[in-house]
Amino acid sequence: MKVEQLSIFLENRAGRLAEVTKTLSDNNINLRALSLADTSDFGILRLIVSDFEKARKVLKEAGFTVGRTSVVAVEVPDRPGGLHDILENLGERGVNVEYMYAFVQQSGKNAVIIFRFDKLDQAIEVLQELDIPIIPGTQLYEM
């Protein structure tokens, strides 16, 4: 149920993001989802990729600082209130969202949101109780 996410710390300078994408491209690793947050000095690039272990290895070899984070990928109904219903139920059970980012599958029927929760296992239990579709990492890596 958990998805492995890469977190890459980048200096905030021109071309640094392109160095990451070139390293991944040169090693035949496909991006599945990403988020980039920045400050004046550095950025945090969060990636879901087709081959986590290989990506971590080649990025470290290329000199990047790389971390691993477990996140949850959730199918959210693409309708007004779809996300709200999920967030409200999680909040009522004391689960906090630390961050999230989204993408749309090719089918376009549902959005997929990547969540980082403070209580990951509890969040998974709540989502399962609510019959919210959770996308396993193996499926997400191949999308």
C-alpha positions in Angstrom: 0.0 0.0 0.0 2.9 2.4 0.5 4.8 4.0 -2.3 8.5 4.8 -2.2 9.2 8.4 -3.0 12.6 9.9 -3.7 13.4 13.3 -2.1 16.3 15.1 -3.8 17.8 18.2 -2.3 18.8 20.7 -5.1 20.8 23.9 -5.0 18.6 26.7 -6.4 20.5 27.4 -9.5 19.9 27.2 -13.3 20.3 23.8 -14.8 20.3 21.7 -11.6 16.9 20.2 -12.2 17.9 19.4 -15.8 20.9 17.4 -14.3 18.4 15.2 -12.4 16.2 14.6 -15.4 19.2 13.8 -17.6 20.6 11.3 -15.1 17.2 9.6 -15.0 16.7 9.7 -18.7 20.2 8.4 -19.4 19.4 5.4 -17.2 16.0 4.7 -18.7 14.1 5.7 -15.6 10.6 7.2 -16.2 9.0 9.8 -14.0 5.5 9.0 -12.7 4.8 12.0 -10.5 6.8 14.9 -9.2 6.6 17.9 -6.9 9.2 20.7 -6.5 9.2 23.1 -3.6 11.8 25.8 -3.2 13.3 28.3 -0.9 15.8 31.0 -1.8 18.7 28.6 -1.4 17.6 25.1 -2.2 14.7 23.0 -3.5 13.2 19.7 -2.6 12.3 17.6 -5.6 9.9 14.7 -4.8 9.7 12.0 -7.4 7.8 8.8 -8.0 9.8 6.8 -10.6 9.5 3.6 -12.5 12.6 2.1 -10.7 13.1 3.5 -7.2 16.3 1.6 -6.3 18.0 2.2 -9.6 17.1 5.9 -9.5 18.4 6.3 -6.0 21.7 4.6 -6.9 22.4 6.6 -10.1 21.4 9.9 -8.5 23.7 9.3 -5.5 26.5 8.4 -7.9 25.9 11.7 -9.7 26.4 13.6 -6.5 22.8 14.3 -5.4 21.6 14.1 -1.9 18.7 11.6 -2.0 16.3 10.5 0.7 13.5 7.9 0.8 10.0 8.7 2.0 7.0 6.4 2.2 3.8 8.0 0.8 0.3 6.8 -0.1 -1.2 7.2 -3.6 -5.0 7.6 -3.4 -7.6 7.7 -6.2 -9.8 10.6 -5.6 -13.2 11.1 -7.3 -12.9 13.8 -9.9 -15.9 15.8 -8.7 -16.5 18.7 -6.4 -15.9 17.7 -2.8 -14.0 14.5 -3.7 -10.9 15.6 -1.9 -12.7 17.3 0.9 -14.6 14.1 1.9 -11.3 12.3 2.3 -9.5 15.1 4.1 -12.5 15.6 6.5 -12.5 11.9 7.5 -8.8 11.8 8.0 -8.9 15.0 10.1 -11.7 13.6 12.3 -9.5 10.6 13.1 -6.5 12.8 14.0 -4.4 12.2 10.8 -2.5 15.2 9.5 -1.5 15.7 5.9 2.2 16.9 5.8 2.1 17.6 2.1 0.5 16.3 -1.1 0.6 16.6 -4.8 -1.6 15.3 -7.6 -1.7 14.0 -11.2 -4.4 12.7 -13.5 -4.3 9.1 -14.9 -4.6 8.6 -18.6 -8.2 7.5 -18.1 -9.1 10.9 -16.7 -11.8 9.4 -14.5 -10.1 10.1 -11.2 -7.2 12.1 -10.0 -4.4 10.5 -8.1 -3.1 12.3 -5.1 0.2 11.4 -3.4 0.0 12.0 0.4 2.6 12.2 3.1 0.9 11.7 6.4 2.2 12.1 9.9 0.5 8.7 10.9 1.0 6.7 7.7 -0.3 3.3 8.9 -3.3 4.9 10.6 -4.1 6.9 7.4 -4.0 3.6 5.4 -6.5 2.0 7.8 -8.8 5.0 7.6 -8.7 5.0 3.8 -9.4 1.3 3.7 -12.3 1.7 6.1 -13.8 4.3 3.8 -13.2 2.1 0.7 -11.0 4.8 -0.8 -8.9 3.2 -3.6 -5.2 3.1 -2.7 -2.8 2.5 -5.6 0.0 0.1 -4.7 3.5 1.2 -5.6 3.9 -1.7 -8.1 0.9 -0.4 -10.1 1.9 3.3 -9.8 5.5 2.7 -11.0 4.1 1.2 -14.2 1.4 3.8 -15.0 
